[in-house]
Amino acid sequence: MKHVPNILTILRLLACPLLIYLFYSKKHLAVLIIFLFACATDFFDGYLARKKNLKSNLGKILDPIADKALIITMCAMLIISENVQGINKLAFYIIILGEIIVTSLRFNLYIKNKSLDVSQLSKYKTFIQMVAISSILSYELIPDFRLIILFILWFAVFISVISGIQHFKTYLKLK
């Protein structure tokens, strides 16, 4: 039981190449199912780590990497897909850039034996990003909700920017 949160995190990482393969194979329903499974591992690894006191140093490092790998993988796949057009592709570029910047800040502090803790806003951000990506992936199944899906996408961008600013301010204080 002790290693279950880390196993779930590793499964999330392993989902990334599988998602790329399925995306290129045009198996859209499989992509949605695997992505939702990977999102569920994010919830359950955090839940188990906190509620059952199964936190580990590996998990502290690996969990944010797995989250960012999953989000960046799916954003990149959606950028090159036909499902996302025009200005809406910019949303995914912004999300990717924010994820890379926050990861860079986190690693910069890590090598100085400091840490940029995951804030509550950051947890909400990841959840909203996952909902936005799931919504875009679901578009073929529910095309009537296009405006709602685009609102969720741009709301995810807004929260990502706010969270990034929060992390940058914390970084400056800790540096």
N, C-alpha and C positions, 0 to 999 in steps of 0.2 A: 504493500500500500504506500510505502514511503516514496517510491519513485513514480507513482502514477501521474502526478502533475507534470513531471519532466517528460514522461512518455507521451502525454497528450500534446505537449509543446512540440516535441519532435515530430509527431504525426502531422501537426500543422505545417511544419517546415517541409515534410515529405509530400504534402498535398500540392505544393507549388509546382514542381515539375509535372506532376500528374495533371494538374489544371491546364498547364501550357499544352501538353499533349492532347488533352480532350478538346481544348479550345481550337487548336489547329485541325483536329479531326471533325470539327463542326458538330460535336456532340453536346449541344447547348443545355439540354436537360441534365446530362451527367455533370457538366460544369457547375450548374446551379446546385445540384445535390451535394457534390464534393465540397463546394465552397461553403454551403450551409453547415456541413459536417465539420469543416475546419473552424468555422466561426463558433460552433458549439464547443469545440475543444478549448477555445480561448476562455469561454465562460467557465467550463468545468475545471480546467487546471487552476484558475484563480480561486474558484470556490473551494476546491479541495485544499489548496495551499493555505488559504486563510482560515477556513473553518476547522480543518483537521490538523492545523499547525504543521503542515508538510512543506514549509518554505525551505528553499535551498539557495546557495550562492549561484549554482548553475542556473536554476530557474529564474533568479533575478536578472541574469544576463541574457539567457536564451529566450525568455518569454517576449520581451519587447522586440527582439530580432525576428522572432517567428511572426509576430503581429505585422511588423513592417514588411517582411518578405511577402506575406500573404497579400497585404494591401497593395504593395508596389507591383507584384506579379499581376494581380487582377486589373489594376489601373493600366498597366502597359498593354495587357491583352485587349482591354476595352478601347484604348487609343487606336489600336490597329484594326479594330472591328468595324463592321458596317453599321452596327447598332447605335453608335454614337457619332453624331455629325457636328460639323462646324464649331461654334464657340463652346459647345459642351465638352469637346475634347480638352479644352483649356482647363476645365475643372480637374481632370485627372492629372494633368501636368502640375497643377498647383499642389494637389495632394501628394504626388510623388516628391516634388521638391521639398515640401514641408517635412515629410518623413525622413528624407536624406539629411536635411539640416539638423533635425532633432537628434537623429542617430549620431551624427558627427559631434554634436555638443556633448551627448551622453558619453561617447567614447573618449573625448578629450578630457572630460572630468575623471573618467574611470582610470586613465593612465596616471592621474595625479592623486589616486586613492580617494576620490570624492565621488559622490553619486548624485545624479539628477533623478530624483524619485518620480515615480509615475503619479501624476495628480489625478484627482477625481474627474476633472475636466478632460484629461487625456483619456481616461477610461470611457467616458461618454463619447469622446471624439471617435475612438476606434469603433465603438458600437454603431454610431451614426454612419461612419464610413462603410461598415459592413452592411447596414441596412440599405444605403444608397447603391452599393455595388450589387447586392441581391436584387434590388428593384430594377436596375438596368438589365441584369441577367434575366429577369422575369418579364421583361417588356414584350417579348414574343408571345408570352402566355396571356398577358393582360394589357394589350395595347391601348385600351380606353383610358388608362390612368397616366398618360404621357406627362401631363402638366404636373401632377403630383410627384411623379418619379423625378422630373427635372427639379422641382422644388427641393426634394430630399437631397438630390445630388449637390445643389448649390448651398444648401444648409450645411451639408458635410464639409464643403469647402470653407464656409464661414467659420465653423467651429474649429476646423483644422488650423486656420490662420490665427484665430484667437489663442488656441492651445499652443501653437508655435511661439507666439509672442510671449505668453506666460513662461514657457520653457526658457526662452532666450533671456528674459529678465532674471529668472532664477539662476541661470548659468552665469550671468554677469556678477551676481552677488557671490556665488561660490568660487568663481575663478580667482 
